[in-house]
Amino acid sequence: MWLQETKPFQQKTLVPLDTTIFDGVVWNKLNSGAANLYNVDGILLNNRTVVQNDKTLAFKGSSVNAFSVDENTLSVDAANHRLGIGTSAPTAKVDINGNLKIRDTEFLSASNVSPLFVDANGLIGKSTAPSDTKVAFYSSRFTILNANAGSALLNSINNGDLQVVPILSQHQIINTLAGTTVTNNVLNIKEEGYYQIGGGINFSLTLAKDQRFFVAINIQKSTDNGSTWTSISGIRPIIISAATTATPVLINYPQVISSVIEKLTPNDLLRMVYYRTKASEILQGDSATALGISSISDYGILSYTFSISKL
């Protein structure tokens, strides 16, 4: 069978139909070295479906961009055995240049599952902790305050004056909060965000029989460089004397302040304070014979703790 090819103003040519291929413009012979699927680009004129049934379809290559769809929508790097999505030069087994969405994920109940993290180069992997964990923790295993009988400090405490817990830079256990420092017992925040804040204090308090010491312990925040302070968390215990005679007895009273989540902005200040409470401007309870903030090494009790974590 032969097909007649006609072109305007050209001589008619006959070619065998069973040995030709159409390149979108003209029909060419396959057996003459003319254009075919393997040596000339072409245009698919209609939708095509390949039914493989039980047959396989394999592509073999050795170049970086051996197979691609629309240049870099999908690229197979046969030289390095990589797959690129959104890139024609993948640098990992699967390299995605763009967003990733995973649908219908399964719930993993195994005990050995690990979280995944992304580094600055977009590489995904496991880690023991996020690289951006930000926390500051201060504590002391020593006596940081000792107000003895007759001292000006004890008189100030008994008068109900506000006392600032001495948080010092040398008490720092860890601090990965960029720029955050301690000055004059006050923590200065340098990064905006939500923070979890908590603390605790151990009073070494000397009281006589039947005496009660009313005290408030607060974590305070200032947004105006210390001109005004607002309590964001606290506790108000009533400490009852353990003495059984008229002789005052020293007892340790560890107190924990509930953690709170607070939004902080650069240059916000934080501190921990305590003071005797009042009712209608009248001091409640009894004065202390002596008061200290100290640790108890035998029981692992610290003199104080102050922690802040950026969420």
For each residue, the residues with C-beta under 8 A, 3 or more apart:
1: 16 17 18
2: 14 15 16 17
3: 14 15 17 20 27
4: 12 13 14
5: 12 13 14 15 26 27
6: 10 12
7: 10 26
8:
9:
10: 6 7
11:
12: 4 5 6
13: 4 5
14: 2 3 4 5
15: 2 3 5 19 20 27 28 29
16: 1 2 19 20 29
17: 1 2 3 20
18: 1
19: 15 16 29 30 31
20: 3 15 16 17 27 28 29 30
21: 27 28 30 35 36 37
22: 26 27 28
23: 26 27 28 35 40 42
24: 42 43 45
25:
26: 5 7 22 23
27: 3 5 15 20 21 22 23
28: 15 20 21 22 23 32 34 35 36
29: 15 16 19 20 32 34
30: 19 20 21 34 36
31: 19
32: 28 29
33:
34: 28 29 30
35: 21 23 28 39 40 42
36: 21 28 30 39 40
37: 21 40 42
38:
39: 35 36
40: 23 35 36 37
41:
42: 23 24 35 37
43: 24
44: 48
45: 24
46:
47:
48: 44
49:
50: 57
51:
52: 55 56 57
53:
54:
55: 52
56: 52
57: 50 52
58:
59: 66 67 76
60: 78
61: 66 67 76 78
62: 66 78 79
63: 66 78 79
64: 77 78 79 80 88 89
65: 68 75 76 77 88 89
66: 59 61 62 63 76 77 78 79
67: 59 61 75 76 78
68: 65 71 72 73 74 75 76 88
69: 73 74 75
70: 73 74
71: 68 75 88
72: 68 75 84 86 87 88 97
73: 68 69 70 85 86
74: 68 69 70 83 84 85
75: 65 67 68 69 71 72 83 84 85 87 88 89 90
76: 59 61 65 66 67 68 82 83 84
77: 64 65 66 80 81 82 83 84 89 90
78: 60 61 62 63 64 66 67 81
79: 62 63 64 66
80: 64 77 90
81: 77 78 93
82: 76 77 90 91 92 93 94 95
83: 74 75 76 77 90 93 94 95
84: 72 74 75 76 77 87 88 89 90 95 97
85: 73 74 75 94 95 96 97 98
86: 72 73 96 97 98
87: 72 75 84 90 95 96 97
88: 64 65 68 71 72 75 84
89: 64 65 75 77 84
90: 75 77 80 82 83 84 87 93 94 95
91: 82 95
92: 82 95 123
93: 81 82 83 90
94: 82 83 85 90
95: 82 83 84 85 87 90 91 92
96: 85 86 87 100
97: 72 84 85 86 87
98: 85 86
99:
100: 96
101:
102: 105
103:
104:
105: 102
106:
107:
108: 113
109:
110: 113
111:
112:
113: 108 110
114: 126
115: 126 127
116: 124 125 126
117: 124 125 126 127 130 131
118: 122 123 124
119: 122 123 125 131
120:
121:
122: 118 119
123: 92 118 119
124: 116 117 118
125: 116 117 119
126: 114 115 116 117
127: 115 117 130 131
128:
129: 133
130: 117 127 133
131: 117 119 127
132:
133: 129 130 176
134: 176 177 178 191 309 310
135: 174 175 176 177 307 308 309 310
136: 172 174 175 176 177 180 187 307 308 309
137: 172 173 174 175 305 306 307 308
138: 167 168 171 172 173 182 304 305 306 307
139: 171 173 302 303 304 305 306
140: 144 168 171 295 302 303 304
141: 295 297 302 303
142: 294 295 303
143: 146 204 292 293 294 295 303
144: 140 165 166 168 171 293 294 303 304
145: 153 165 166 291 292 293 294
146: 143 292 294
147: 151 153 154 157 288 290 291 292
148: 151 154 290
149: 154 289 290
150: 154 155
151: 147 148 154 155
152: 155 156
153: 145 147 156 157
154: 147 148 149 150 151 157 158 288 290 291
155: 150 151 152 158 159
156: 152 153 159 161 163
157: 147 153 154 161 163 275 276 288 291
158: 154 155 276 287 288
159: 155 156 276 283
160: 275 276 277 278 283
161: 156 157 275
162: 273 274 275
163: 156 157 273 274 275
164: 185 186 271 272 273
165: 144 145 185 201 271 272 273 274 293 304 306
166: 144 145 185 293
167: 138 171 182 185 186 187 271 272 304 306
168: 138 140 144 171 182 185
169: 172 181 182
170:
171: 138 139 140 144 167 168
172: 136 137 138 169 175 182
173: 137 138 139
174: 135 136 137
175: 135 136 137 172 180
176: 133 134 135 136
177: 134 135 136 180 189 190 191 308 310
178: 134 190 191
179: 190 191
180: 136 175 177 187 188 189 190 191 308
181: 169 187 188
182: 138 167 168 169 172 185 186 187 188
183: 186 188
184:
185: 164 165 166 167 168 182 271
186: 164 167 182 183 226 269 270 271
187: 136 167 180 181 182 269 270 271 306 308
188: 180 181 182 183 267 268 269
189: 177 180 195 264 265 266 267 268 269 270
190: 177 178 179 180 266 267
191: 134 177 178 179 180 264 266 310
192: 263 264 265 266
193: 263 264 310 311
194: 261 262 263 264 310 311
195: 189 261 262 263 264 308 309 310 311
196: 259 260 261 307 308 309 311
197: 219 232 233 259 260 261 262 270 307 308
198: 219 233 256 257 258 259 260 305 306 307
199: 219 256 257 272 304 305 306 307
200: 254 255 256 257 302 304 305
201: 165 217 254 255 257 272 274 293 303 304
202: 252 253 254 255 293 294 295 296 301 302 303 304
203: 215 239 252 253 254 255 291 292 293
204: 143 250 251 252 290 291 292 293 294
205: 213 239 250 251 252 253 288 290 291 292
206: 248 249 250 251 288 289 290 291
207: 211 212 213 239 240 241 242 243 248 249 251 286 288 289
208: 211 241 243 246 247 248 249 286 289
209: 241 243 244 245 246 247
210: 241 243
211: 207 208 240 241 243 285 286
212: 207 238 239 240 241 285 286
213: 205 207 238 239 241 276 285 286 287 288
214: 236 238 239 276 277 283 284 285
215: 203 236 237 239 274 275 276 277
216: 234 235 236 274 275 276 277
217: 201 234 235 236 237 255 257 272 273 274
218: 231 232 233 234 257 272 273 274
219: 197 198 199 231 232 233 234 257 260 270 271 272
220: 229 230 231 232 270 271 272 273
221: 229 230 232 262 264 268 269 270
222: 225 226 227 228 229 230 268 269 270 271
223: 265 268
224: 227 228
225: 222 267 269
226: 186 222 229 269
227: 222 224
228: 222 224
229: 220 221 222 226 271
230: 220 221 222
231: 218 219 220 234
232: 197 218 219 220 221 260 262
233: 197 198 218 219 257 258 259 260
234: 216 217 218 219 231 257
235: 216 217 255 256 257 258
236: 214 215 216 217 277
237: 215 217 253 255
238: 212 213 214 285
239: 203 205 207 212 213 214 215 253
240: 207 211 212
241: 207 208 209 210 211 212 213 248 249 251
242: 207 249 251
243: 207 208 209 210 211 246 247 248 249
244: 209
245: 209
246: 208 209 243
247: 208 209 243
248: 206 207 208 241 243 289 290
249: 206 207 208 241 242 243
250: 204 205 206 290
251: 204 205 206 207 241 242
252: 202 203 204 205 294 296 301
253: 202 203 205 237 239
254: 200 201 202 203 301
255: 200 201 202 203 217 235 237
256: 198 199 200 235
257: 198 199 200 201 217 218 219 233 234 235 272
258: 198 233 235
259: 196 197 198 233
260: 196 197 198 219 232 233
261: 194 195 196 197 311
262: 194 195 197 221 232
263: 192 193 194 195
264: 189 191 192 193 194 195 221 268 270
265: 189 192 223 268
266: 189 190 191 192
267: 188 189 190 225
268: 188 189 221 222 223 264 265
269: 186 187 188 189 221 222 225 226
270: 186 187 189 197 219 220 221 222 264 308
271: 164 165 167 185 186 187 219 220 222 229
272: 164 165 167 199 201 217 218 219 220 257 304 306
273: 162 163 164 165 217 218 220
274: 162 163 165 201 215 216 217 218
275: 157 160 161 162 163 215 216
276: 157 158 159 160 213 214 215 216 283 284 285
277: 160 214 215 216 236 283 284 285
278: 160 281 282 283 284
279: 282 284
280:
281: 278
282: 278 279
283: 159 160 214 276 277 278
284: 214 276 277 278 279
285: 211 212 213 214 238 276 277
286: 207 208 211 212 213
287: 158 213
288: 147 154 157 158 205 206 207 213 291
289: 149 206 207 208 248
290: 147 148 149 154 204 205 206 248 250
291: 145 147 154 157 203 204 205 206 288
292: 143 145 146 147 203 204 205
293: 143 144 145 165 166 201 202 203 204 303 304
294: 142 143 144 145 146 202 204 252 303
295: 140 141 142 143 202 301 302 303
296: 202 252 299 300 301
297: 141 300
298:
299: 296
300: 296 297
301: 202 252 254 295 296
302: 139 140 141 200 202 295 305
303: 139 140 141 142 143 144 201 202 293 294 295
304: 138 139 140 144 165 167 199 200 201 202 272 293
305: 137 138 139 198 199 200 302
306: 137 138 139 165 167 187 198 199 272
307: 135 136 137 138 196 197 198 199
308: 135 136 137 177 180 187 195 196 197 270
309: 134 135 136 195 196
310: 134 135 177 191 193 194 195
311: 193 194 195 196 261
